[in-house]
Amino acid sequence: MPDEESPTAADSTAALTLSGPERTLLEALRAAPHVMQEDSALAERTGLPADTLRGSLERLRSKGLVLASDDSWVERKLTHRGEEARARGLPERRFLFALRRAGGTLTPDQVEAEGLTPEEQAAAIGYLRRHRYLAEGIPFRWADPRPDVDAAFPEEQALQAVATGAKEVDEKLFSQLQRRGLVAVDRHSVRRWIPSPEGLALPLPKADQPLVGALTPSLLVSDAWTHVSFRPYDVRSAVPYLQGARPHPYLAWIEEVEDILLGLGFQEAEGPLLETEFWDADVLNMPQEHPARSVHDMFFVNAAPGAPLPAELVDRVAAAHEGRPMPGERLPVSPGWRTPYSRDRARRPVLRSQTTCVSARFLAAHPAPPFRMYCIGRNFRPDALDAKHHIEFEQCEGVLGDSGVTIRHLAGVFRAFSEALGISELKIRPSYFPFTEPSIEGYVRHPRLGWMEVFPGGMLRPEVLRPLGIDVPVAAWGIGITRLALVALGYNDIRDLYLDDRGRLTGRPD
């Protein structure tokens, strides 16, 4: 079969339309179709402002109607210091003349009296000694044999070549003069334009023919749309690329963390933000008079009623706090805190101060091992705001429990977690928490904020596990995921993670 007939250049441009400035520029270029014209010449001929001219030329190029050619060149020139050195002489030349006038011996005071600045003196003495004009030591003296003082320095010749615009200049000497601030380089470029074959073939409508680009309400109401010519769409023109909604950088990073934990075999759990003191502290073996449960470390909610608590578990936790045997047992878990346990306080509502309460709820609901659970959730504490503290923050809570689990497994989790996030600097040291023993803390280094504690954890104490009916070792942690994000994402202030201005979050305008 014969090939289909391909469209001609004129046919392919039939749908193209031009704005007023585009038409003016194309006509100016077509008036001299074989001459490359610069922006400045086109601006003079058309009277268009510079911004309008450049934008219209780029649109013509995107439509394939004009072609551009860029020329660039380098201009060497003397700096202000170079002009001064050419007029007065290089510091090394002035030093030699001063030495000759002084009869071949020159003291530092005499050098200063000649008007040479300390910088010029250092440059001149170093140059002259390297090239064997001066002997070592002070006062300054001629080298032996005495050099020819009147012979031109290569640097003087290069300086003269630059001043006169010579094309050939020794590159090594020019670099030396440039480091001394005597010469500089100016880079110039110019763009020239010419109509393309398609631009020459494009049929242009009459200049007075009105072309309307949009159908407006006024055109519809007045019926004027029936008397105007509409500009057809150019389907080949480039259009802006519009992106859809994008996730918040911090939330997107948290999703990556969740993927890592799921990949390590952990299951997700959730818990309420409005908690009771029982789940937030009591079940975790934190005494009811502990300083961390004061108004300085918890948000108490007075308007909300306390949630009902599991009575049997409350009895067991109360016995552990008071150092009594739990119901059905002969011996106490430990001496306890030796203070009366208040059930009324246990029911008091608070905004949860740690996601460890989610771990307690999970273990109470799933007492059969093994345990591999995580939770990433919001917590609330009345902290003073600074680069590392916020009244609202996220923790990554987790438990790992089964026969044979030790503190070594917990340290391994911290190291594996850091490596998965690309954080290499980690150090671990012993610590203390009311609900774990032994306890450890992991620190990562922030480039500006220094070492930050982000990996607290340990082995849950029997006072926590026994009331829950668990008899295997359980490692637990509450990773400061918000601080960890500062290191992983490169932020310097925890408050920046909660901004809703994407431009400030990413360091560039949205």
WODARA-V262803 format. One record per residue. N is the residue number from 1. PHI is phi in degrees with one decimal (* if undefined). PSI is psi in radians with two decimals (* if undefined). Layout:
n->(N & N)
phi->(PHI & PHI)
psi->(PSI & PSI)
//
This chain:
n->(1 & 2 & 3 & 4 & 5 & 6 & 7 & 8 & 9 & 10 & 11 & 12 & 13 & 14 & 15 & 16 & 17 & 18 & 19 & 20 & 21 & 22 & 23 & 24 & 25 & 26 & 27 & 28 & 29 & 30 & 31 & 32 & 33 & 34 & 35 & 36 & 37 & 38 & 39 & 40 & 41 & 42 & 43 & 44 & 45 & 46 & 47 & 48 & 49 & 50 & 51 & 52 & 53 & 54 & 55 & 56 & 57 & 58 & 59 & 60 & 61 & 62 & 63 & 64 & 65 & 66 & 67 & 68 & 69 & 70 & 71 & 72 & 73 & 74 & 75 & 76 & 77 & 78 & 79 & 80 & 81 & 82 & 83 & 84 & 85 & 86 & 87 & 88 & 89 & 90 & 91 & 92 & 93 & 94 & 95 & 96 & 97 & 98 & 99 & 100 & 101 & 102 & 103 & 104 & 105 & 106 & 107 & 108 & 109 & 110 & 111 & 112 & 113 & 114 & 115 & 116 & 117 & 118 & 119 & 120 & 121 & 122 & 123 & 124 & 125 & 126 & 127 & 128 & 129 & 130 & 131 & 132 & 133 & 134 & 135 & 136 & 137 & 138 & 139 & 140 & 141 & 142 & 143 & 144 & 145 & 146 & 147 & 148 & 149 & 150 & 151 & 152 & 153 & 154 & 155 & 156 & 157 & 158 & 159 & 160 & 161 & 162 & 163 & 164 & 165 & 166 & 167 & 168 & 169 & 170 & 171 & 172 & 173 & 174 & 175 & 176 & 177 & 178 & 179 & 180 & 181 & 182 & 183 & 184 & 185 & 186 & 187 & 188 & 189 & 190 & 191 & 192 & 193 & 194 & 195 & 196 & 197 & 198 & 199 & 200 & 201 & 202 & 203 & 204 & 205 & 206 & 207 & 208 & 209 & 210 & 211 & 212 & 213 & 214 & 215 & 216 & 217 & 218 & 219 & 220 & 221 & 222 & 223 & 224 & 225 & 226 & 227 & 228 & 229 & 230 & 231 & 232 & 233 & 234 & 235 & 236 & 237 & 238 & 239 & 240 & 241 & 242 & 243 & 244 & 245 & 246 & 247 & 248 & 249 & 250 & 251 & 252 & 253 & 254 & 255 & 256 & 257 & 258 & 259 & 260 & 261 & 262 & 263 & 264 & 265 & 266 & 267 & 268 & 269 & 270 & 271 & 272 & 273 & 274 & 275 & 276 & 277 & 278 & 279 & 280 & 281 & 282 & 283 & 284 & 285 & 286 & 287 & 288 & 289 & 290 & 291 & 292 & 293 & 294 & 295 & 296 & 297 & 298 & 299 & 300 & 301 & 302 & 303 & 304 & 305 & 306 & 307 & 308 & 309 & 310 & 311 & 312 & 313 & 314 & 315 & 316 & 317 & 318 & 319 & 320 & 321 & 322 & 323 & 324 & 325 & 326 & 327 & 328 & 329 & 330 & 331 & 332 & 333 & 334 & 335 & 336 & 337 & 338 & 339 & 340 & 341 & 342 & 343 & 344 & 345 & 346 & 347 & 348 & 349 & 350 & 351 & 352 & 353 & 354 & 355 & 356 & 357 & 358 & 359 & 360 & 361 & 362 & 363 & 364 & 365 & 366 & 367 & 368 & 369 & 370 & 371 & 372 & 373 & 374 & 375 & 376 & 377 & 378 & 379 & 380 & 381 & 382 & 383 & 384 & 385 & 386 & 387 & 388 & 389 & 390 & 391 & 392 & 393 & 394 & 395 & 396 & 397 & 398 & 399 & 400 & 401 & 402 & 403 & 404 & 405 & 406 & 407 & 408 & 409 & 410 & 411 & 412 & 413 & 414 & 415 & 416 & 417 & 418 & 419 & 420 & 421 & 422 & 423 & 424 & 425 & 426 & 427 & 428 & 429 & 430 & 431 & 432 & 433 & 434 & 435 & 436 & 437 & 438 & 439 & 440 & 441 & 442 & 443 & 444 & 445 & 446 & 447 & 448 & 449 & 450 & 451 & 452 & 453 & 454 & 455 & 456 & 457 & 458 & 459 & 460 & 461 & 462 & 463 & 464 & 465 & 466 & 467 & 468 & 469 & 470 & 471 & 472 & 473 & 474 & 475 & 476 & 477 & 478 & 479 & 480 & 481 & 482 & 483 & 484 & 485 & 486 & 487 & 488 & 489 & 490 & 491 & 492 & 493 & 494 & 495 & 496 & 497 & 498 & 499 & 500 & 501 & 502 & 503 & 504 & 505 & 506 & 507 & 508 & 509 & 510)
phi->(* & -72.4 & -65.9 & -69.0 & -72.2 & -82.8 & -69.0 & -78.7 & -60.0 & -65.1 & -63.8 & -71.3 & -100.2 & -62.6 & -84.9 & -75.5 & -127.9 & -126.0 & -75.2 & -58.1 & -62.1 & -63.8 & -63.6 & -60.6 & -68.6 & -64.4 & -64.8 & -64.8 & -72.2 & -71.3 & -67.5 & -134.0 & -66.3 & -109.6 & -111.9 & -77.0 & -111.1 & -80.9 & -57.7 & -63.3 & -67.1 & -66.5 & -63.7 & -67.3 & -76.2 & -100.1 & 74.3 & -80.9 & -61.2 & -59.3 & -65.1 & -63.4 & -64.2 & -64.8 & -64.1 & -68.1 & -63.6 & -66.3 & -68.4 & -62.8 & -67.3 & -64.8 & -87.4 & 77.9 & -95.8 & -135.1 & -120.4 & -121.0 & -133.1 & -105.6 & -117.7 & -137.3 & -154.3 & -115.1 & -116.8 & -90.3 & -149.6 & -82.4 & -80.8 & -59.7 & -66.6 & -66.7 & -61.3 & -67.0 & -67.1 & -68.0 & -77.2 & -99.0 & 104.5 & -63.5 & -55.5 & -67.6 & -68.7 & -65.3 & -64.8 & -62.9 & -61.6 & -64.4 & -64.8 & -67.3 & -66.1 & -84.2 & 83.9 & 99.8 & -136.4 & -139.8 & -90.9 & -57.0 & -64.6 & -67.4 & -62.2 & -65.0 & -66.9 & -74.7 & 91.5 & -81.4 & -70.6 & -54.6 & -66.3 & -67.1 & -61.4 & -61.4 & -65.4 & -67.6 & -64.3 & -61.9 & -65.6 & -67.1 & -74.7 & -63.2 & -99.2 & 61.3 & -91.3 & -117.7 & -81.0 & -72.2 & 92.8 & -128.5 & -68.7 & -74.0 & -138.3 & -64.0 & -74.3 & -111.3 & -76.1 & -65.4 & -78.4 & -83.0 & -73.3 & -85.6 & -68.1 & -70.5 & -74.8 & -58.6 & -64.6 & -66.2 & -66.4 & -66.5 & -61.8 & -66.0 & -62.9 & -66.3 & -63.2 & -90.8 & 76.1 & -63.2 & -75.3 & -99.7 & -132.2 & -58.5 & -64.3 & -65.6 & -66.2 & -62.6 & -63.5 & -63.9 & -66.0 & -67.7 & -64.8 & -82.9 & 75.8 & -96.3 & -133.8 & -147.1 & -122.5 & -108.4 & -104.3 & -120.7 & -147.0 & -142.2 & -110.9 & -120.0 & -124.3 & -151.5 & -68.4 & -80.0 & -55.1 & -67.0 & -67.5 & -71.6 & -87.2 & -66.7 & -72.4 & -101.1 & -69.0 & -64.1 & -62.3 & -91.3 & -78.4 & -73.2 & -125.1 & -104.1 & -95.1 & -146.8 & -88.6 & -101.2 & -57.4 & -64.7 & -65.0 & -70.2 & -65.6 & -89.0 & 64.8 & -67.9 & -64.8 & -79.0 & -117.5 & -115.9 & -102.2 & -92.0 & -73.9 & -71.5 & -76.0 & -96.4 & -70.8 & -91.9 & -69.9 & -70.5 & -121.4 & -62.6 & -89.5 & -101.0 & -94.7 & -81.2 & -62.9 & -118.5 & -70.5 & -62.7 & -55.8 & -67.7 & -66.8 & -64.1 & -68.5 & -61.0 & -63.3 & -64.4 & -62.4 & -62.3 & -62.3 & -63.4 & -66.7 & -63.8 & -67.7 & -84.8 & 93.7 & -90.5 & -106.0 & -87.9 & -132.5 & -135.4 & -150.9 & -73.9 & -75.7 & -89.7 & -112.9 & -107.5 & -62.5 & -61.5 & -75.6 & -76.5 & -144.3 & -59.4 & -67.0 & -95.4 & 64.4 & -94.9 & -59.2 & -68.2 & -101.6 & -65.2 & -56.7 & -68.6 & -101.7 & -83.3 & -65.2 & -83.0 & -129.9 & -138.5 & -100.1 & -90.1 & -113.3 & -87.9 & -81.5 & -94.9 & -72.9 & -69.1 & -75.8 & -65.0 & -114.7 & -67.9 & -59.9 & -64.5 & -67.9 & -61.8 & -61.3 & -69.9 & -66.1 & -61.5 & -63.6 & -65.3 & -67.7 & -88.7 & 77.5 & -101.3 & -62.9 & -71.7 & -52.7 & 87.4 & -122.2 & -92.8 & -119.1 & -72.0 & -66.1 & -163.1 & -61.7 & 69.5 & -97.6 & 57.9 & -131.4 & -61.3 & -95.7 & -101.1 & -72.4 & -63.9 & -67.2 & -61.8 & -84.0 & -66.7 & -78.7 & -142.4 & -76.3 & -58.6 & -97.9 & -161.0 & -80.2 & -62.2 & -63.8 & -67.2 & -62.2 & -62.8 & -62.0 & -63.2 & -67.3 & -66.6 & -85.3 & -131.9 & -76.9 & -90.2 & -71.8 & -82.4 & -119.1 & -144.1 & -130.0 & -140.2 & -149.5 & -113.4 & -150.2 & -83.2 & -130.8 & -138.2 & -144.6 & -79.0 & -82.6 & -74.1 & -70.8 & -154.9 & -64.7 & -117.0 & -131.6 & -147.5 & -72.8 & -123.3 & -157.9 & -102.6 & -122.2 & -107.7 & -86.0 & -165.2 & -135.2 & -136.8 & -136.9 & 179.8 & -61.4 & 88.8 & -70.1 & -130.7 & -63.9 & -63.6 & -62.2 & -64.2 & -61.2 & -64.6 & -61.7 & -61.5 & -68.0 & -62.8 & -64.2 & -63.1 & -63.8 & -64.6 & -92.1 & 79.1 & -104.1 & -99.7 & -91.8 & -140.2 & -134.3 & -123.5 & -139.8 & -65.0 & -152.4 & -141.6 & -140.7 & -63.2 & -110.5 & -134.2 & -164.7 & -72.6 & -127.0 & -136.9 & -132.9 & -106.8 & -119.7 & -119.5 & -100.8 & -95.5 & -60.1 & -109.6 & -89.3 & 81.8 & -74.2 & -125.2 & -79.8 & -130.7 & -121.0 & -83.3 & -179.2 & 170.7 & -93.2 & -58.7 & -71.4 & -59.1 & -64.0 & -90.3 & -76.4 & -63.0 & -61.0 & -83.9 & 79.4 & -113.3 & -123.5 & -118.7 & -64.7 & -132.5 & -91.2 & -134.3 & -150.2 & -136.8 & -64.5 & -75.7 & -65.2 & -69.2 & -66.7 & -61.7 & -65.4 & -59.3 & -74.8 & -68.1 & -99.3 & 82.0 & -95.3 & -112.9 & -146.5 & -62.5 & -69.1 & -66.1 & -68.2 & -104.9 & -70.7 & -107.2 & -94.7 & -63.7 & -60.4 & -71.4 & -66.1 & -96.3 & 79.5 & -149.3 & -65.4 & -70.6)
psi->(2.51 & 2.66 & 2.59 & 2.61 & 2.22 & 2.57 & 2.63 & 2.92 & -0.71 & -0.69 & -0.69 & -0.31 & 0.04 & -0.54 & -0.12 & 2.42 & 2.75 & 2.53 & 3.00 & -0.90 & -0.64 & -0.74 & -0.76 & -0.77 & -0.72 & -0.68 & -0.70 & -0.66 & -0.65 & -0.34 & -0.45 & 1.31 & -0.31 & 0.20 & 2.21 & 2.10 & 2.37 & 2.87 & -0.75 & -0.70 & -0.70 & -0.67 & -0.68 & -0.67 & -0.60 & -0.36 & 0.25 & 2.51 & 2.72 & -0.79 & -0.75 & -0.71 & -0.83 & -0.76 & -0.71 & -0.68 & -0.69 & -0.64 & -0.67 & -0.67 & -0.69 & -0.44 & -0.01 & 0.33 & -0.32 & 2.77 & 2.58 & 2.58 & 2.23 & 2.26 & 2.43 & 2.66 & 2.87 & 2.35 & 2.14 & 2.44 & 2.83 & 2.45 & 3.11 & -0.71 & -0.60 & -0.72 & -0.70 & -0.71 & -0.61 & -0.63 & -0.71 & -0.32 & 2.61 & 2.68 & -0.66 & -0.59 & -0.77 & -0.61 & -0.78 & -0.76 & -0.69 & -0.68 & -0.70 & -0.70 & -0.52 & 0.06 & 0.30 & 0.00 & 2.29 & 2.21 & 2.81 & -0.64 & -0.67 & -0.65 & -0.76 & -0.62 & -0.38 & -0.10 & 0.17 & 2.22 & 2.82 & -0.65 & -0.75 & -0.66 & -0.82 & -0.76 & -0.74 & -0.81 & -0.75 & -0.74 & -0.83 & -0.60 & -0.63 & -0.61 & 0.28 & 0.69 & -0.54 & 2.55 & 2.83 & 2.71 & 3.07 & 2.42 & 2.87 & 2.35 & 2.83 & 2.56 & 2.82 & 2.09 & 2.76 & 2.28 & 2.92 & 1.88 & -0.49 & -0.17 & 2.39 & 2.45 & 2.59 & -0.60 & -0.63 & -0.67 & -0.72 & -0.69 & -0.72 & -0.69 & -0.71 & -0.73 & -0.61 & 0.03 & 0.45 & 2.48 & -0.59 & 1.98 & 2.29 & 2.08 & -0.66 & -0.77 & -0.67 & -0.71 & -0.68 & -0.76 & -0.59 & -0.71 & -0.51 & -0.02 & 0.40 & -0.42 & 2.83 & 2.97 & 2.25 & 2.23 & 2.25 & 2.62 & 2.63 & 2.46 & 2.32 & 2.62 & 2.64 & 2.54 & 2.48 & 2.91 & -0.65 & -0.66 & -0.57 & -0.54 & -0.22 & 2.16 & 2.23 & 2.27 & 2.99 & 2.58 & -0.54 & 0.09 & 2.06 & 2.35 & 2.16 & 2.29 & -0.27 & 2.52 & 1.93 & 2.82 & -0.66 & -0.64 & -0.65 & -0.78 & -0.68 & -0.04 & 0.22 & -0.33 & -0.33 & -0.16 & 0.12 & 2.83 & 2.27 & 2.45 & 2.15 & 2.74 & 2.44 & 1.78 & -0.18 & -0.15 & 2.51 & 2.47 & 2.70 & 2.49 & 2.07 & 2.20 & 2.66 & -2.97 & 2.47 & 2.56 & 2.68 & 2.35 & -0.71 & -0.76 & -0.65 & -0.64 & -0.68 & -0.66 & -0.63 & -0.69 & -0.73 & -0.67 & -0.67 & -0.79 & -0.69 & -0.64 & -0.45 & 0.04 & 0.25 & 2.61 & 2.64 & 2.52 & 2.78 & 2.81 & 2.89 & 2.62 & -0.62 & 1.89 & 3.10 & 2.79 & -0.43 & -0.94 & -0.55 & -0.43 & -0.83 & -0.87 & -0.27 & 0.29 & 0.50 & 2.07 & 2.59 & -0.29 & 0.25 & 2.41 & -0.54 & -0.16 & 0.25 & 3.11 & -0.22 & -0.20 & 0.00 & 2.64 & 1.98 & 2.47 & 1.94 & -0.48 & -0.31 & 2.44 & 2.62 & 2.43 & 2.59 & 2.56 & 2.65 & 1.96 & -0.75 & -0.73 & -0.63 & -0.73 & -0.70 & -0.73 & -0.70 & -0.72 & -0.69 & -0.66 & -0.69 & -0.05 & 0.43 & 2.78 & 2.43 & 2.74 & 2.26 & 0.03 & 2.73 & -0.55 & 2.59 & 2.73 & -0.69 & 3.05 & -0.27 & -2.84 & -0.08 & 0.58 & 2.60 & 2.47 & 2.25 & 2.01 & -0.52 & -0.74 & -0.59 & -0.54 & -0.10 & 2.27 & 2.49 & 2.74 & 2.25 & 2.37 & -0.12 & 2.57 & 0.05 & -0.44 & -0.49 & -0.67 & -0.74 & -0.79 & -0.72 & -0.79 & -0.61 & -0.61 & -0.37 & 1.28 & -0.13 & 2.18 & 2.90 & 2.84 & 2.21 & 1.58 & 2.58 & 2.77 & 2.28 & 1.98 & 2.95 & 2.48 & 2.89 & 2.22 & 2.48 & 1.07 & 2.73 & 2.27 & 2.27 & -2.93 & -0.38 & 0.00 & 2.51 & 2.65 & -0.35 & 2.32 & 2.83 & 2.53 & 2.61 & 1.71 & 2.66 & 2.72 & 2.57 & 1.92 & 2.37 & 2.97 & 2.32 & -0.07 & 2.32 & 3.13 & -0.43 & -0.67 & -0.69 & -0.78 & -0.64 & -0.67 & -0.77 & -0.75 & -0.77 & -0.69 & -0.77 & -0.78 & -0.66 & -0.48 & 0.03 & 0.37 & 2.06 & -0.45 & 1.85 & 2.34 & 2.54 & 2.40 & 2.80 & 2.71 & -2.96 & 2.36 & 2.58 & -0.39 & 0.08 & 2.59 & 2.06 & 2.86 & 2.59 & 2.84 & 2.35 & 2.40 & 2.43 & 2.71 & 2.20 & 2.39 & -0.46 & -0.68 & -0.13 & -2.77 & 2.28 & 2.42 & 2.06 & -0.23 & 1.23 & 2.49 & -3.10 & -2.99 & 2.17 & 2.37 & 2.75 & -0.52 & -0.38 & -0.78 & -0.73 & -0.78 & -0.48 & -0.08 & 0.52 & 2.31 & 0.39 & 2.68 & 2.46 & 2.14 & 2.39 & 2.66 & 2.80 & 1.37 & 2.31 & 1.39 & -0.49 & -0.74 & -0.68 & -0.58 & -0.55 & -0.71 & -0.81 & -0.61 & -0.15 & 0.49 & 2.78 & -0.06 & 2.26 & -0.46 & -0.44 & -0.42 & -0.32 & 0.20 & 2.61 & 0.15 & 1.81 & -0.58 & -0.76 & -0.59 & -0.71 & -0.12 & 0.23 & 2.70 & 2.54 & *)
//
